[in-house]
Amino acid sequence: MKVKLIITNQNNDIVFQGNALNLPIRYRDIKQKSIELFDDEEPCIIHQSYAIQKLVDGFLKEFKGVDVSHMKFSEIQGYYDFIEIENIKDLYLTMKR
């Protein structure tokens, strides 16, 4: 399922817009997930892609299929620190399925 995310700042300037799988993700988190899933410290592109999918799936699972409109990241209960966007806790999420 494709999920479109829009991440904005307090001025409603768009910081990220696109498919959830295209989020910028910290390599250290991809590597950590790859180690967890495959015991692979040097993940190939296939392992990286699967690790990204699992990180994003875990994040989206927190919303239980419900669209979100302008929710501040600091109010989100789930783990989102893997997203590589500066000061993300101060930004806002809109999600459309």
FENRA-V62544 format. One record per pair of residues at least 24 apart in sequence whose C-alpha atoms are under 8 Angstrom apart, sorted by the first residue. I is the first residue (numbers start at 1). GAP is how many residues later the second one is. D is the distance in Angstrom with one decimal. If there is no record, write none. Layout:
# FENRA-V62544
I;GAP;D, I;GAP;D
This chain:
# FENRA-V62544
1;96;7.8, 2;95;6.6, 3;92;6.9, 3;93;5.9, 3;94;4.8, 4;91;5.8, 4;92;5.2, 4;93;6.3, 5;88;7.0, 5;89;5.8, 5;90;4.7, 5;91;6.6, 6;87;5.9, 6;88;5.1, 6;89;6.4, 7;84;6.7, 7;85;5.5, 7;86;4.8, 7;87;6.4, 8;83;5.8, 8;84;5.2, 8;85;6.7, 9;81;7.3, 9;82;4.8, 9;83;6.1, 10;80;7.9, 10;81;6.7, 10;82;7.4, 20;36;6.8, 21;31;7.2, 21;32;6.7, 21;35;6.6, 23;60;6.7, 23;61;7.9, 24;59;5.8, 24;60;5.2, 24;61;7.1, 25;27;7.6, 25;57;5.6, 25;58;4.6, 25;59;5.0, 26;56;5.6, 26;57;6.2, 26;58;5.3, 29;53;5.8, 30;25;8.0, 55;27;7.7, 65;32;7.9, 67;27;7.5, 67;28;5.3, 67;29;5.3, 67;30;6.6, 68;25;7.0, 68;26;5.1, 68;27;4.9, 68;28;6.9, 69;24;6.6, 69;25;4.4, 69;26;6.5, 70;24;5.0
